[in-house]
Amino acid sequence: MKKIDIVAALVLIGLSALVAFQTWDLPYWSTFAPGPAFAALWVAAAGALIGFVLLVQSVRSRSEEKADWPDRTGARQVVLGIGALWVLFAMLPYLGTVISGVIFMLLFLLGIARRPILPSLFATLITVGLIESVFVYWLNIRLPTGPFGF
């Protein structure tokens, strides 16, 4: 069994339990849309399930292979990806969800992951369009808007 996988599984289960515990008193459903606890409880349930599967798999595994850490390029992509997420969170209140999402996705896909231009543009438009459609138009949830009103 891989000790690092067991530790990761236990941390994931613990964090999922913490999220579920902290959001337990919030309403799951409001009058017309999901309530504040809806996404939190589903994410906690998914995290706990993934942690449990990883824990069972790690305990049942007979091999003791070393952790597969990323090489220099992979580590660079991880650090830049985390940095890009922080930039996204910093931009959201000022530029809005649409503009921040487009900048983040293009920065990540083209600059960090080095993906081709056309599929990156297509994925960006589809993703940002789906987020805007589902949350703003279908669920009537106000997302941050930028200086242009979207």
Buried (B, 14 or more C-beta within 10 A) or exposed (E): BBEEBBEBBBEBBEBBBEBBEEBEEEEBEEEEEBBEBBEBBEBBEEBBEBBBEBBEBBEEEEEEEEEEEEEEEEEEBEEBEEEBEEBBEEBBEEBBBBBBBBBBBBBBBBEBEEBEEEEBBEBBEEBBEEBBEEBBEEEEEEBBBBEEEE
